[in-house]
């Protein structure tokens, strides 16, 4: 372990021990007080939620009492007059007061008038717990013992919990005897809960306490809530407390399981305070560490890191021309100078080795090629000499004389017969000679193919290792246009799109790609000349594409020349196919296609036919 590491480790251990001790005291003594305060405030928030629900029930009870202690209601129970219904029991009474149920019952529980309405649809509905004709005498909302009796709270129905208030029907002066009960209620739905949440500013919800309506986890919570411990606080995570309690129904049994989600702001603030204290303690230790690290960085670590990075970069890039040039008078400076000297010697040795290997390889390759070509040329020269000897034996002059004698002269029959037999025999000899020459020519063709194969192998090895470099496509295309003949510049316009410059630098074989561009442009120019166009144009553009997961550059070179027949789109890249002037070899596009394929790219053409121009597509990899 280095001296710097030992010093840093010792300081780090001392500062860390002090920080851990201080943090432990804060965690075990200070922070629990924040937790206790947070739980206390959470219980108060839940109590506000319970109190808000009780206030909602109280307001409903007060409203029901205003209707029940009213002379008009008192008379309506007895006579059932329609004026009371039309004036007081319209649909607007339900919607305006957010009521779902209004029942007017006599002392026997018979429903003098009653409706249950769905406020969302406006239609009436049936609830099993509130029959339309009469309520049983044991119904909880009918158990009034005096004129001051009040039955209000949560009533569980098949449609969900309902806030219900029931009052005895008496006179406006609060005198009896009671003529029945007035029942009003509203469902405890999401809208009511949303209003209560806005009042209390506490996010809470509830579940009916009945079998099948709550999950096993909530049932476990319910079992832990007792009269001595009406609240259960659960820590959901570091950001949220869940406070549970129950709310009774009108008979005093648990009807609702309520849960309030309380943000743990108090403990969060306590944690912030603890972290601030912890950070303030650590600052001094960190400053000491930083000062020491800066000093070591300037004197030791930085120079060594620079030397290491330099050596690593040379190993990755294989660039032996890079030098560190670290001007120091200590041991690190001496090490850097010796390293630069070693790299210089290695660079010179490699140059000499490459030159020697190159010359040796070329000499050996040339010797092998010449040997194989000599072996192939020897029988070819012999066959050609034999053909020339055979051709000398053909009596061309005599055949011409016999032919003229038969055609132009008028020989006697005996002479004509002799001349005819001579020509017949000569023709047979010529046929035999032609057949023999055909076999020898086939042999010569095979030997020439062998020579071509030898040259192809040589060309393959000669093109196997091309140097690559980073270049800009737009500059390379402009350089290729400069290679066009001067007589084309006045009539042909080469337009280079800005998309080539947008492609950025491309790593490829510069010389080979330059020759490909020049060859394709030359072909485009000659195509425009053959079409007889006086305003020829060549458009060049490029775009980036993904081909089989490889980043490629797609270059399009389009001209308005004579075009290509659909059947020749693939054949134009074959050897010996050319539309140029007499004497052209027809290997330009063939060589271009082979060169692009060697670059792991693709070259193909498209055209709508003669008279519609052509477009050549080049796909080359961005990085080989």
Secondary structure as GFF3:
##gff-version 3
##sequence-region A 1 624
A	DSSP	alpha_helix	3	25	.	.	.	ID=ss1
A	DSSP	pi_helix	26	30	.	.	.	ID=ss2
A	DSSP	alpha_helix	31	68	.	.	.	ID=ss3
A	DSSP	alpha_helix	71	79	.	.	.	ID=ss4
A	DSSP	alpha_helix	82	88	.	.	.	ID=ss5
A	DSSP	alpha_helix	91	96	.	.	.	ID=ss6
A	DSSP	beta_strand	101	106	.	.	.	ID=ss7
A	DSSP	beta_strand	111	116	.	.	.	ID=ss8
A	DSSP	three_ten_helix	140	142	.	.	.	ID=ss9
A	DSSP	beta_strand	150	157	.	.	.	ID=ss10
A	DSSP	beta_strand	160	168	.	.	.	ID=ss11
A	DSSP	beta_strand	180	187	.	.	.	ID=ss12
A	DSSP	alpha_helix	190	200	.	.	.	ID=ss13
A	DSSP	beta_strand	203	208	.	.	.	ID=ss14
A	DSSP	alpha_helix	216	224	.	.	.	ID=ss15
A	DSSP	beta_strand	232	237	.	.	.	ID=ss16
A	DSSP	beta_strand	240	248	.	.	.	ID=ss17
A	DSSP	beta_strand	254	263	.	.	.	ID=ss18
A	DSSP	alpha_helix	265	296	.	.	.	ID=ss19
A	DSSP	pi_helix	297	301	.	.	.	ID=ss20
A	DSSP	alpha_helix	302	317	.	.	.	ID=ss21
A	DSSP	alpha_helix	331	392	.	.	.	ID=ss22
A	DSSP	alpha_helix	396	407	.	.	.	ID=ss23
A	DSSP	alpha_helix	413	462	.	.	.	ID=ss24
A	DSSP	beta_strand	469	472	.	.	.	ID=ss25
A	DSSP	alpha_helix	473	481	.	.	.	ID=ss26
A	DSSP	three_ten_helix	486	488	.	.	.	ID=ss27
A	DSSP	beta_strand	492	496	.	.	.	ID=ss28
A	DSSP	alpha_helix	499	502	.	.	.	ID=ss29
A	DSSP	beta_strand	505	508	.	.	.	ID=ss30
A	DSSP	alpha_helix	510	531	.	.	.	ID=ss31
A	DSSP	beta_strand	536	547	.	.	.	ID=ss32
A	DSSP	beta_strand	550	559	.	.	.	ID=ss33
A	DSSP	three_ten_helix	566	568	.	.	.	ID=ss34
A	DSSP	three_ten_helix	571	573	.	.	.	ID=ss35
A	DSSP	alpha_helix	588	598	.	.	.	ID=ss36
A	DSSP	beta_strand	602	606	.	.	.	ID=ss37
A	DSSP	beta_strand	614	621	.	.	.	ID=ss38
###
